[in-house]
């Protein structure tokens, strides 16, 4: 969902962007590298950056600048927290292969509830369930094999299966399905990194 873009053009223009936004917390190395490779093994040519989603993709009813201001106001209210990953599972309705969380879910739900309102509000098709996506949009006949492969590879992970969620990142999708980082907030205080030219439009 949130790409490390390797396109040959310089970057999406304002006309490439669409009204689809999300809020994520990127997973740090070395765990991120393992998860990135695992996802690419399950879904070849899928160049995703490992993350946990806080606000799933949604259209917004306000400007990106106003949405970003709302995120900036809320982020200092929440302290950094530990996220711990457990086993691989499958959402039976959407056929998404994911990694469950054994710690951090309640904190993620609180941030989600605080931000899923106003111009950022969206009636999500599924109840918010914090997780790490590994594969989606799969064919039914490949599910069992991919779930087994994901579980076997995950069991081989030697990195600590936990990390501290300290920052949240506001992202926007494009017609090329390349997600752009628009701004980054630190939890617990007002430190902010904005890519201001990307917020316009």
Buried (B, 14 or more C-beta within 10 A) or exposed (E): BBBEBEEEEEEBEEEBBBEBBBBBBBBBEEBBEBBBEBBEBBBEEBEBBBBBBBBBBBEBEBEBBBBBBBBBEBBBEBEBBEBBBEEBBBBEEEBBBBBBBEEBBEBBBEBBEBBBEEEBBBEEEEEBBBBBBBBBEBEEEEBEEBBEBBBEBBEEBEEEBBBEBBBBBBBBBBEBEBBBBBBBBBBBEEEBEBEEEBBEE
